[in-house]
Amino acid sequence: MARILTGIQSTGTPHLGNILGAIMPAIEMSNEGDNESFLFIADMHSLTQIKDGNELRENTYSVAATWLAFGLDADKTVFYRQSDVPEVTELTWYLSCFFPYQRLTLAHSFKDKSDRLSDVNSGLFTYPMLMAADILLYDANYVPVGKDQLQHLEMTRDVASRINHHYNEELLIVPEAKVQEHTKLVPGTDGEKMSKSRDNFIDVFLADKALKKAINKKIITDATPLEEPKNTDDSALVGLYKLVASEEQYEELLSKLHAGGYGWGHAKGDLHQALISKFGEAREKYHHYMNNKKELDDVLAMGAEKARVVAKETLLRVRSKMGY
């Protein structure tokens, strides 16, 4: 039986790209075979960006509500809030003492901002070691990652190997990357990859009218007159519709756009309806949980209790060998 671990930061309400590209695939993977899944909300990582306590707390609830709304079974998985397992911070320190400073300067999380060091806090610099602790603390065998995250996973493997070599013992399981080659690339409203930093995302949990308004306002289309055929190549709108509609609906949309007499405004209306149809049940569940946060706390507390059983065993193994 393999243990699979996945985390997602609580930097805001998960958008359509997060849902289609990470959350839904992780839930599907947790339901496959005999795999044991550890799924967590990386709220401690979020502190590198968010310093407002209320905002961070609400974001964490929002992420938890999203996972549950899309069908995560908290009884079959270990679903927890990172900050509810304090053992992760202790392991982070031990790992940091075995990992070269110079290697950390090469981490993408730091290097991308190294030309403006005033924006870099110590937490961001040591981010890869907290991520490594997230993984190694639970003896994870596989970590699903996109290609852009491979570097941090390699750092995790490196520091685990260094410690194992130093003590001539397999204190820590060296995890393998489960590269998501076919992860859906969800286009943003501007055609680029959907991202909060680009403000090109779609929040599927908005109220009906607000969602419709966001689609109409944010999705970029050309000025082709209503009566003329539309060029659908590289269209963000068409790309998004394909991801959330049925194959039959998608082909019908293309036919109408290519025939003329059907405008981009009509297509945006169809996208709105497709989102409401596909995510209607999840939207209802999400708002239920956000209005009943005690239920979220109970689910996360149950997950943390299960997670800490494993975390304490790993930490005891490491502490004993290191002399503590």
Secondary structure, 3 states (H helix, E strand, C coil): CCEEEEEEECCCCCCHHHHHHHHHHHHHHHCCCCCEEEEEEECCHHHHCCCCHHHHHHHHHHHHHHHHHCCCCCCCCEEEEHHHCCHHHHHHHHHHCCCCHHHHCCCHHHHCCCCCHHHCCHHHHCHHHHHHHHHHCCCCCEEEECHHHHHHHHHHHHHHHHHHHHHCCCCCCCCEEEECCCCCCCECCCCCECCCCCCCCCCCCCCHHHHHHHHHHHCCCCCCCCCCCCCCCCCHHHHHHHHHCCHHHHHHHHHHHHHCCCCHHHHHHHHHHHHHHHHHHHHHHHHHHHCCHHHHHHHHHHHHHHHHHHHHHHHHHHHHHHCC
